[in-house]
Amino acid sequence: MPSLSKVKNRVVLTPNLGITATFGTARAVEIPLYQSSPNIDGNDVRWEGVIESIVVNYTTATGIASILTFLSKDAAGDSALTPSVTTSAIQGTTTTTSGCIRVDYNLTVAIVQTSLWLFLRTNAATCTVTSIEVTWRE
């Protein structure tokens, strides 16, 4: 893997996705990974970089204490890149039904594709994911 720059990239997704206490392919979010200078290997685009962090903003939360996440190379969740991570929900200061979580990955990835999938679930009950912010560096 070539040396990585300190330049950070960020993508913000707005899935407006309802999540429950179970993982499921219908609750997976595709994360497009853009690269300023993609490496071409034959006909494949090879993405290389470090996934630094993911921030998940949510609303309409009812009775959740944490959100569980994992990253996968496929939309089915069968090629997990990370174990399931449990992160305590941080509630807003003016409401207990909105807030966010932040997961610091620092995950070095070299893949022959340009997307990953983020799987989400709550510890209990439901919420709506309003935005996901992914930060990485090449």
N, C-alpha and C positions, 0 to 999 in steps of 0.2 A: 504494500500500500504506500503511495507517495506521502510525503509529509503534508500534514494538514495545515491550512492557514488559520488565522485567528478570526477571519471574516465569518460572521454569523449570518445564517439565513433563517427566515421565518415564514411560515405559512399559517394563515388563520382560516379555519373551516367553520361553517355555520350549519351544522346538520339538523338542528331542531329535532333531536332524536329522543324519544322516550325510552328510558332504560328501567329495567326491573332487577330482581334479585337473581337472575340467571343469565349466563352468557348465551349468546345466540348469534347466528350469522346475520339476522335482521338488525342486530344492534352493533354491528361492526362498522367502523368508519374508515374509508379509504383515505390514506394520507399520501398525496402526490409529493415526491421528492425531486425537486428541481436541482439541477447542477449547472454551475456556470460554464464548466468545460467538461462535458461527459466523455468518458472513455469508451471508444468504440472497439469491440472485439468481434470481428466477423460481422454478423448482422445484429448482434446484441448490444444494447446499451448497458454498460456496467456502472452502477451507482456505488460510490465509495464516500464514506463520511462518518461522522459521529453524531448520533441522535443525542442531543444534550438534555432537553427537557420537554415535557408536555404539560400544558395547563388546560384543565377541563373546567369550563364555567357552566353552572347549572342553575335551574330555577324550578319552581313548583315542587320542591322536595317535601316529602311527607315521611318523617320518621327515619331518615337515613343518618348513619353515623360515619360511614365510610363508603368509598367507591373503589372497586377492584378493577385493575386494568392489566392487559398484556398486549405485546406487539407480536404480530405474526407476519410471515412472508406471503400467506395466502388468505383469501377471503373466507375460507372455511374454518380457519383457526387451527389447522392441523400441523402447521410448520411454525410453531411458536419460537420467537427469538428471545423472549424473556419469560421468566416465571410470572405467575399472577402476583401483582403487587397491591397490597391493601394500603390506601392512603386515607387518613382521617379527613372528613369533610370540614371545610372552613366556612362557617356561616357568615353572611353579611352582617354589618353592624346595625342595619335598620330593619332587617327581616331575618327570620330563621328558615325561610323557604328558598333562599337563593344563596349562592356562594361559589366556591371553586376548590379544586385540588391541584397540586403541582407534583409531578413525578419527575425526579432527576434520574435519568438513565445513564448518561455518559457511555453509550453503547456504540462500539465501533462496528460498522456494517460494511460489507462488500458483497453486493448482490447483482445478479443479472436481471434486473427489473427496475422500474422507477416508481413503485408504490409499495407501501406497507399498509397493514390494517391494524387499527386499534380496537380491541375488544373491551367492552365496558359492562359493568354490572354494579348494583348497589349491594350493601350488606343486607338490606331489608327494604321493603316498600319500593317507591318509585321516585323518579325525578325526570326533568327534561334537560338534556344537554343542549345549550344554546350556542356555544362556540368551543373550539379546540385550537390551541396555539401550539405549534410544533417548532422548536428551535434546533438547528443543527449547524455543523460547520463541515466544510469540505477539506 
